Amino acid sequence: MQTRCHLSILVHEQAKKYGDKRALIYREFGSRKWTSVSWKQFSEKVTQVSNALLNLGVKVQENIGVFSQNSVQYIYTDFGAFGIRAVTVPFYATSSEQQIQYMIEDAQIRYLFVGEQEQYDKAFRVFSHCPSLERIIVFDNRVKFAPGDHSAMYYDDFLKLGQGNPRQSEVEKLYAQANEDDLCNILYTSGTTGDSKGVMLSYRQFHAAFKANDEALTITENDRIISFLPITHIFERGWMLLCMTEGAEVVVNTYPKEIQESLREVHPTCMSSVPRFWEKVLVGVKDQIDRANPMRQKLFKSALEIGRKHNIEYLSRGKRPPMWLHMKYKLMDRTLFSIVRHKLGLEHPNIFPTAGAAVSPEVEEFTHSIGIRMIVGYGLTESLATVSCDRTNMPYTIGSVGRIVNGVDVKISEEGEILLKGPTITRGYYKRDALNQQAFTADGYFRTGDSGYIKNGELFLTDRIKDLFKTSNGKYIAPQMIESKLLVDKFVEQIAVIADQRKFVSALIIPDFRLLEEYARKHGISFDTHEDLCNNEQIHKMMFDRIETLQQQLASYEKIKRFTLLPHPFTMESGELTNTLKIRRKVLSKNYADVIDKMYEETEH
């Protein structure tokens, strides 16, 4: 049962309720060994952090920065700050020096907590350019400080400032003073366009979101969730805190690239993720099917069809499957599907919230067919994550982003824009008065910038209004929808659709070079470099045929007519991706202007 109280005392209330029950499972930086922390130990550590922060000199509603990947120290720092009414400002662990300098200056941060060597080095390099910054506190004891750096201290030494809880009477007073309108976090959105802006999130928003999501989803104290996305991301932050209100165990996965291994080691029942995770799972399963003998291929395809009929044609629509189908599904579930889930480390799946980008219907159907309940949802940092999601006890439609959660008022403007009002919606952007006036309608609705419609109680997205492309023929193209269809192909690692003010749709594609090399060797195609593979006519023809198959259901004006294979991936370092791995289309258009122009020039001769 959910514990509903102020976030400043949540861990302490859960410690009274659960005591020695396991709360956190984590690995220290650089360690392979999983360690656990009980709710009682969690509470004690958070109390110590609150005391240490007061001894450091942190004031009520002061902004402190956290520049780290997911770690147990990150979580202790967050809750310790909540306890003394401080505001935490999380930075993505992959942020550039320019980005962190901007955020430090904008939020006037005095104390910055950092994770590993990479984050420390960046923080140290900007230190002299940030007048407000006084101290860097480092989570990872292996970090080597720069010569002459007198500003840095290790987290273990910081904790000593709170040893014995010397300021506990003040902490208790601050618990009593904590209120719903205090700022809890400022989350800077990296954005696909323009400067990042700090979204103000209050405790009132968090508490309203916990209640709304508790009413929509089934999570219990028996669940074990793994924290895979960055805690800096509002989706992961809101989800992780929600699970803590339910008393669930939280596994802290520090290194995202190790997620597959971590899943097999800790066997979670729930995980929030972006669609790309499940796209890769589907690609992996399809690859295994392709490599199997004809009899096994036929068996698995038949099993998937049974799973689709049982879980989607019947269960998703709120209908009971006929007994013959139910018996067939149970057999496939015990044999084939359980093997797939076992390989993933998901032997006891509950729910798997998925958001952050368009979910391909093929991916959504696949996960449900093999017995994994993907909960598709929609939200923004400004709405404290969830606006809508599939309900665990109600029918859902493949392609929708679920039903609007209780308390959120959604209105669709005449232009088709989704507008929001309610207790989970931000009061605005930090120190950006002019922008705040533009962000809300005259009657107080927040402008999401997303277009969509409501049908039979479910919300459907059409695309980002700013991302809609208009071809020179006057047709509107939704690039994310087209990209999501192609990302389920095993040879497609990244894709960016091009169409704005052009005669037709084209695309920049980064192939999966491991599979492409394998294909080339199998078909006697000689190559020395990735460039050789990208320029090979036989490979281009193979990719063209696969793309044609995937876009059969698109209108002719939506179909990709030309594409270029690129030898190097889109990266955050080049500015082509945001910290949440969304494409910055303007940057791509600039960086690849010559390549793009060539795709259109060739058609004119």
Secondary structure, DSSP 4 states (H G I P E B T S, - for coil): ----S-GGGHHHHHHHHHTTSEEEEE--TT----EEEEHHHHHHHHHHHHHHHHHHTPPTT-EEEEE-SS-HHHHHHHHHHHHTT-EEEEE-TT--HHHHHHHHHHHT-SEEEE-SHHHHHHHHHHHTT-TT--EEEES-TTPPPPTT--SEEEHHHHHHTTTT-TTHHHHHHHHHH--TTSEEEEEEE--SSSS-EEEEEEHHHHHHHHHHHHHH----TT-EEEE-S-TTSHHHHHHHHHHHHTT-EEEE---GGGHHHHHHHH--SEE-B-HHHHHHHHHHHHHHHHHS-HHHHHHHHHHHHHHHIIIIIIGGGT-PPPHHHHHHHHHHIIIIIHHHHHHHT-SS--EEEE-SSPPPHHHHHHHHHTT-EEEEEEEEGGGTEEEEE--TTS---TTS--EEPTT-EEEE-TT-EEEEESTTS---BTT-HHHHHHHB-TTSPEEEEEEEEEETTEEEEEEETTT-EE-TTS-EE-HHHHHHHHTTSTTEEEEEEE-TTSSSEEEEEEE-HHHHHHHHHHTT---SSHHHHHH-HHHHHHHHHHHHHHTTTS-GGGSEEEEEE-SS---TTTTSB-TT--B-HHHHHHHTHHHHHHHHHGGG-
